[in-house]
């Protein structure tokens, strides 16, 4: 028999959640075939078979948490495709013996989980055993619809709900107790995905560990929109990608970071790690949650290179194909809430980074050109959140002003780059 184990994922990742089994018990598995998909804190990872055989046993159900190195499946190199799990064969005589022992029991009380292991224990998945211990449920009393008699987490939950319903006092029709769902109000309960739990945890940690402050400014987008309108067709013809706003903002951020390096640093104990490279994270919203893939060495890329890299990373994020290397090591982050219509916001730091720039919707507003003239201009609010532990207000405000200046004079970005 060949054991399929959870491989080393990354230095900071020690466990994952079984998202989806890509092979079923009895399926033929070739070397290199993807067997199961794991959801980690950052990305989904497919585990591939290192050997050839038939999948005869699955040891972790979808939704189970598994640690690196744990056995999650078994392959039999000598079995034929369609082979039933080995554990199912010796169960029949045990079920017969047990049936004789409970002949006197009422039929309605006969437990459905008749299958036991060699030690006489009811067969159940690790997740089911853990849940049974937490809820104080006796596995021998749980009925299951599994044809092999294996108790699943759904069976435990259903059994526990039945016990709770039987022991609970009749509710008063006049009112709903505090903290309980009103049966007349429909609700849906969904378990948070591992990634959503991680996002929630990290955002709260940032609020507790960083002295976060936000400063605001606004930028006149007239010059950038003029450049894009004049050059967009030739830019696409030459480079095969559209000239968007993100390349301008990325270049402006890099230029400002070179002048104010503490925004490109992080705190490590009682030391500052000031980075002399510019790996810019770009926040991307996906169905699974917010991810921040990183544009490496953004200072060395052309406008077309930045646009191409951002486009590729965004597509990989939406297709759930980002690798861990795509998400690690950013030095500063840009997030664009304007794509969803946000006019103003206070972005939260992406730890351990100490700065994040928030872009917002472009709106036409009347702007005073001088004492006598007013013009309608395309304006955008900018927000810079920073860690006040190492970045003073003067430096943060000066950084954002420099970003504004570079954006309002796009030609200067070529010199700053």
C-alpha positions in Angstrom: 0.0 0.0 0.0 1.1 3.5 -0.8 0.3 6.3 1.6 -0.6 9.8 0.2 0.6 12.5 2.6 0.2 16.2 2.8 3.5 17.6 1.4 5.5 20.6 2.6 3.5 23.6 1.4 5.5 26.7 2.5 7.6 27.8 5.5 4.7 29.5 7.2 1.9 27.0 6.3 1.6 23.9 8.5 -1.9 22.8 7.7 -4.7 23.1 5.2 -8.4 22.2 4.6 -9.5 19.5 2.2 -11.4 21.6 -0.4 -12.3 19.0 -3.0 -11.4 15.4 -3.8 -10.5 15.2 -7.5 -10.4 11.3 -7.4 -12.9 8.9 -5.9 -12.3 5.6 -4.2 -11.8 2.9 -6.9 -10.4 5.4 -9.4 -7.1 4.6 -11.2 -4.5 7.2 -10.4 -1.4 7.7 -12.6 1.8 9.3 -11.4 1.4 13.1 -11.6 -2.4 13.1 -11.4 -4.0 15.6 -9.1 -5.8 13.7 -6.3 -7.1 16.4 -4.0 -7.2 20.2 -3.6 -6.3 21.8 -0.3 -7.3 25.3 0.7 -4.5 27.0 2.7 -4.4 30.4 4.3 -3.2 32.0 1.0 -3.9 29.8 -2.0 -5.4 26.5 -3.1 -2.9 23.7 -3.7 -3.4 20.5 -5.7 -1.7 17.4 -4.3 -0.4 15.2 -7.1 0.3 11.4 -6.9 3.9 10.4 -6.7 3.1 6.8 -7.5 0.7 4.9 -9.6 -2.2 2.8 -8.2 -5.9 2.6 -7.4 -7.3 4.9 -4.7 -8.6 2.4 -2.1 -9.1 4.7 0.9 -9.8 8.3 1.7 -8.8 9.2 5.2 -9.9 12.9 5.3 -13.3 14.2 4.1 -13.9 17.5 2.4 -13.9 20.2 5.1 -11.4 18.4 7.3 -8.3 20.2 8.5 -5.1 18.2 7.8 -1.5 18.9 8.8 1.6 18.7 6.7 2.9 15.1 6.8 -0.5 13.5 7.7 -1.8 10.6 5.6 -5.0 11.5 3.7 -5.4 8.6 1.3 -4.1 5.2 0.3 -3.2 3.8 -3.1 -2.9 0.1 -3.9 -0.5 -0.4 -6.8 -1.8 -4.0 -7.3 -5.5 -3.4 -7.3 -7.7 -3.0 -10.3 -9.8 0.1 -11.0 -13.2 0.0 -9.3 -11.9 -1.9 -6.3 -14.0 -1.3 -3.2 -12.2 -0.1 0.0 -10.4 -2.8 1.8 -12.0 -1.9 5.1 -15.4 -2.9 3.7 -14.7 -6.6 3.3 -14.3 -7.9 6.9 -17.3 -5.9 8.2 -20.1 -8.3 7.2 -19.6 -11.0 9.8 -19.2 -8.3 12.6 -22.4 -6.7 11.5 -24.2 -10.1 11.7 -22.9 -10.8 15.2 -24.0 -7.4 16.4 -27.4 -7.8 14.8 -28.0 -10.9 16.9 -27.1 -9.1 20.0 -29.7 -6.4 19.5 -32.6 -8.6 18.4 -34.5 -7.6 21.5 -34.1 -3.9 20.8 -37.0 -2.1 19.2 -36.5 -1.6 15.5 -36.7 2.1 15.7 -33.8 2.2 18.2 -31.5 0.0 16.2 -28.3 1.9 15.3 -27.5 2.1 11.6 -23.7 2.4 12.2 -23.1 -1.4 12.3 -19.5 -1.4 10.9 -16.7 -1.7 13.4 -13.0 -1.9 13.2 -10.7 -4.6 14.5 -10.9 -3.1 18.0 -14.7 -3.2 18.0 -15.0 0.6 17.6 -17.6 2.1 15.2 -15.9 3.2 12.0 -15.9 7.0 11.6 -13.8 9.6 9.9 -11.3 11.6 12.1 -13.5 14.7 11.7 -16.6 12.8 12.9 -14.8 11.4 16.0 -13.5 14.8 16.9 -17.0 16.4 16.5 -18.5 13.5 18.6 -16.1 14.2 21.4 -16.9 17.9 21.3 -20.6 17.4 21.4 -20.5 14.4 23.8 -22.1 12.0 21.3 -21.8 8.2 21.6 -20.8 7.0 18.2 -22.5 3.6 18.8 -25.8 5.4 19.0 -25.5 7.4 15.8 -27.5 6.3 12.8 -25.9 6.7 9.4 -27.1 6.3 5.8 -23.6 5.4 4.6 -23.8 2.0 2.8 -20.5 0.9 4.5 -21.7 2.0 7.9 -19.1 4.7 8.3 -20.3 7.6 10.5 -19.8 11.0 9.0 -19.9 14.5 10.5 -23.4 15.1 9.0 -24.6 12.1 11.0 -23.1 13.4 14.2 -24.7 16.8 13.7 -28.1 15.3 12.9 -27.9 13.0 16.0 -26.9 15.9 18.3 -29.7 18.1 16.9 -32.1 15.3 17.7 -30.9 15.0 21.3 -31.0 18.8 21.8 -34.5 18.9 20.4 -35.7 16.1 22.7 -34.2 17.6 25.8 -35.0 21.3 25.2 -38.1 22.8 26.9 -41.0 23.8 24.6 -40.4 27.4 23.4 -42.9 30.0 24.3 -45.0 31.1 21.4 -45.1 34.7 22.6 -41.4 35.6 22.2 -38.1 34.4 20.8 -35.3 34.0 23.4 -32.3 36.3 23.1 -29.5 34.9 20.9 -31.7 32.3 19.2 -32.8 32.4 15.6 -36.4 33.4 15.0 -38.0 30.5 13.1 -40.2 33.0 11.3 -37.1 34.8 9.9 -35.2 32.8 7.3 -31.4 32.7 7.6 -28.5 30.9 6.0 -25.5 29.7 8.0 -22.3 29.2 6.1 -18.9 28.2 7.5 -16.2 30.7 6.8 -13.6 29.5 4.4 -10.0 29.1 5.7 -8.9 32.1 3.6 -11.7 34.3 4.9 -10.8 33.2 8.5 -7.2 34.1 7.8 -8.1 37.5 6.3 -10.3 38.3 9.3 -7.5 37.3 11.7 -4.8 39.2 10.0 -6.8 42.4 9.7 -7.7 42.3 13.4 -4.0 41.6 14.3 -2.9 44.7 12.3 -5.4 46.9 14.2 -4.0 45.6 17.5 -0.3 45.7 16.7 0.2 48.7 14.4 -0.3 52.4 15.2 -2.3 52.9 12.0 -3.2 56.4 10.8 -4.5 57.6 7.4 -3.9 60.8 5.6 -5.8 62.0 2.5 -5.2 64.1 -0.6 -6.7 64.4 -4.1 -5.2 64.2 -7.5 -6.3 65.9 -10.8 -6.4 63.1 -13.3 -6.6 65.4 -16.4 -3.0 64.9 -17.5 -3.1 61.1 -17.2 -6.4 60.8 -19.0 -5.0 63.0 -21.8 -2.0 60.8 -22.2 -4.1 57.7 -22.2 -6.5 59.1 -24.8 -3.7 60.2 -27.1 -1.5 57.1 -26.8 -3.9 54.2 -26.0 -4.2 52.8 -29.6 -0.5 52.9 -30.4 0.3 51.5 -26.9 -2.0 48.4 -27.6 -0.5 47.9 -31.1 3.0 48.0 -29.8 2.7 46.1 -26.5 -0.5 44.0 -26.7 -1.9 45.4 -23.5 -4.1 48.4 -22.6 -2.6 51.5 -20.9 -4.5 51.6 -17.7 -4.2 53.7 -14.5 -2.4 51.1 -12.4 1.0 51.6 -14.3 0.9 55.3 -13.6 0.1 54.8 -9.9 2.7 52.0 -9.5 5.4 54.2 -11.1 4.4 57.2 -8.9 4.5 55.0 -5.7 8.0 53.7 -6.6 9.2 57.3 -7.3 7.9 58.5 -3.9 9.3 55.4 -2.1 12.7 56.3 -3.3 12.4 59.7 -1.7 10.7 58.4 1.5 12.3 55.0 2.2 10.6 54.4 5.6 7.3 53.7 3.7 9.2 50.8 2.1 10.3 49.3 5.4 9.1 46.9 8.2 9.7 46.4 11.9 11.6 43.4 13.0 11.9 43.4 16.8 13.8 46.5 17.7 15.2 47.0 14.2 14.0 48.6 11.0 14.4 46.6 7.8 14.6 49.3 5.1 14.2 47.6 1.7 16.0 48.8 -1.4 13.9 46.9 -3.8 10.3 47.7 -4.9 7.9 44.7 -4.9 4.5 46.3 -5.1 1.4 44.4 -4.0 -1.8 45.0 -5.9 -5.0 44.1 -4.1 -7.3 41.9 -6.2 -10.9 40.9 -5.2 -11.9 37.3 -6.0 -14.9 35.1 -5.2 -12.8 33.5 -2.4 -11.8 36.8 -0.9 -9.2 39.6 -1.2 -5.6 38.5 -2.3 -2.6 40.7 -2.9 -0.3 39.3 -5.6 3.1 41.1 -6.0 4.6 42.9 -9.0 8.3 42.1 -8.6 10.9 44.8 -9.2 8.3 47.3 -10.3 11.0 50.0 -10.6 12.7 48.0 -13.4 9.6 47.4 -15.5 8.2 49.6 -18.3 4.6 50.9 -18.2 3.8 48.0 -20.5 5.6 45.6 -18.2 3.6 46.7 -15.2 0.3 46.5 -17.0 1.1 43.0 -18.4 2.2 41.8 -15.0 -0.8 43.1 -13.2 -3.1 41.7 -15.9 -1.5 38.2 -15.6 -1.7 38.2 -11.8 -5.3 39.4 -11.7 -6.3 36.6 -14.2 -4.5 34.0 -12.1 -6.2 35.3 -9.0 -9.7 35.0 -10.6 -8.9 31.5 -11.9 -7.6 30.5 -8.5 -4.2 29.7 -9.9 -2.0 31.9 -7.9 1.1 30.3 -6.4 2.5 31.1 -2.9 5.5 32.8 -4.6 3.0 35.3 -6.2 1.8 36.4 -2.8 4.9 36.6 -0.7 7.4 39.4 0.0 5.6 42.6 -1.1 7.1 45.9 0.3 4.1 48.3 -0.3 0.5 47.8 -1.4 -1.9 49.6 -3.7 -5.6 49.0 -3.5 -8.3 50.4 -5.9 -11.7 50.6 -4.3 -12.7 53.0 -7.1 -13.4 50.0 -9.3 -16.4 49.3 -7.1 -17.5 52.9 -6.8 -15.8 53.9 -3.5 -15.4 57.6 -3.2 -13.2 57.6 0.0 -11.9 54.9 2.4 -9.2 54.1 4.9 -7.4 51.0 3.7 -5.9 48.6 6.4 -2.2 47.8 6.3 -1.0 44.6 4.8 1.3 43.5 7.6 4.3 43.5 7.9 4.2 46.4 5.4 3.9 49.9 6.9 2.2 51.7 4.0 -0.8 51.2 1.7 -2.2 53.5 -0.9 -5.9 53.6 -1.6 -7.3 54.7 -5.0 -10.9 55.8 -5.4 -13.5 56.7 -8.0 -12.7 59.4 -10.5 -15.4 62.1 -10.3 -15.8 65.3 -12.3 -15.8 68.3 -9.9 -15.5 72.0 -10.2 -11.9 73.0 -9.3 -10.5 76.5 -8.8 -7.7 77.1 -11.4 -6.9 80.5 -9.9 -8.7 83.3 -8.2 -11.0 84.0 -11.2 -11.3 80.7 -13.1 -13.2 77.5 -12.3 -13.1 74.3 -14.4 -14.6 70.9 -14.2 -11.8 68.4 -13.7 -11.6 64.6 -13.2 -10.6 64.3 -9.6 -9.7 61.3 -7.4 -9.3 61.1 -3.6 -6.1 59.3 -2.4 -5.7 57.7 1.0 -2.4 56.6 2.6 -2.6 54.5 5.7 0.7 54.1 7.5 2.3 52.7 10.6 2.9 55.7 12.9 5.4 53.7 14.9 8.1 54.3 12.3 6.5 56.8 9.9 5.9 60.3 11.1 3.0 62.5 9.9 5.3 64.8 8.1 6.9 62.0 6.1 3.5 60.4 5.3 2.0 63.6 4.1 5.1 64.5 2.1 5.0 61.0 0.5 1.4 61.4 -0.6 2.0 64.9 -1.9 4.9 63.5 -4.0 2.6 60.8 -5.4 0.1 63.5 -6.3 2.8 65.6 -8.1 4.1 62.7 -10.1 0.6 61.7 -11.2 -0.3 65.3 -12.3 2.9 65.4 -14.3 3.0 62.0 -16.0 6.1 62.8 -18.1 8.1 63.1 -14.8 7.4 59.4 -14.1 9.8 58.5 -16.9 12.6 60.5 -15.2 11.7 59.0 -11.7 11.6 55.5 -13.1 
